[in-house]
Amino acid sequence: MNPVNTTAADGARAPQHLVERLRNTVEIVAIRPVSSWPLAIGRIVLGVTVLVWAITMMLDAEDLLGSNAIVPVEDASTFWRWLPLDSSAAVWGALAALVVAAICVVVGFRPTVFLLVSFVLLVSIQRRNPVILNSGDIILRDLTLLFALCPSGAACSLDRWRRVGPERFWTAPKVAPWGLRLVQLQVSLVYLFAFWSKSGELWREGVAVSTALRLRDLQRFGELDLLVDSVLVVGLITYGTLVVELLLGVLLWVVRLRPVLIVLGLLLHASIDVLLIVGFFGPALAAGLMSFLDGDAVQRRVDRRLARRRSADIVDGERREGQPQPDLRTT
């Protein structure tokens, strides 16, 4: 065979191979249906987070949002404030409606509709007093909108129960992936920007965690000497936080690494929430991390659990049938 012809054929085959790989990648990312389990689990976690958020806001509604709140009604933000909430009664009505909407999201009753309702209420309540907002409040409402764009009620929902009955309730149909990818992209970007924002001097010197733990208004259980005085421990926690956030921002897209990274992310947020009062950033991102779960693996685990339950029911039935029945006849 002519070496020149072989080289030309290989050169023509290379672009075709790249095009095929690109086509396969696009199909996997945006076209090929995926299990709806990650969306269902993320919906439940997000709904619980919104519910707790609304209840905690009720505890200080008068001081933070009412007619005589710290920020007067006339100074409230008008940007994207779809509901005026100019009175205490309106604020309480919005919070009560948010509680109802969050419960509907958790149980999966018209979740798309009630996620949109939750988003509108969250934005309106938060714009009433933007001074009290933190990053957790913002990511919570962003994820609420993104989940509203997804078929999050396709599995493990009241709608699913009504549609297919109890026999197929614990099965998750395949759904279009693009909505799930939007949630995943949002979560990935949050971690990337969280890492990028920690480029200050305290983080570079490895003492940022010690500084945060010394802020008395953020301490949940008081100052912990070991975590604030030990240079080694503080350095490990500070740089460990940076490493975990960078890994979550970049490598969550690697399917094989997802189980480990999801656990690392949950442990990171749990440790922060245990030590510091930082709002709902951790719970909101926990809902986002659920979007990276392996839906097929979740289905296999559910199937095994159901199979064990059915086997146990059969054994219990056989035992009851084998037991002698008491003689109820009177002598």
Secondary structure, DSSP 4 states (H G I P E B T S, - for coil): --HHHHHHHHHHHHHHHHHHHHHHHHIIIIIS-EESHHHHHHHHHHHHHHHHHHHHHHHTHHHHTSTT-SS-GGGS--TT--S---SHHHHHHHHHHHHHHHHHHHHTSSHHHHHHHHHHHHHHHHHH-GGG--HHHHHHHHHHHHHHTTTTTSSSSHHHHHHH-GGGTT---EE-SHHHHHHHHHHHHHHHHHHHH--SHHHHTT-HHHHHHT-TTTBSS---HHHHH-HHHHHHHHHHHHHHHHHHHHHTTSGGGHHHHHHHHHHHHHHHHHHB--TTHHHHHHHHHGGGS-HHHHHHHHHHHHHHHHHHHHHHHHHHHHSPPP-----
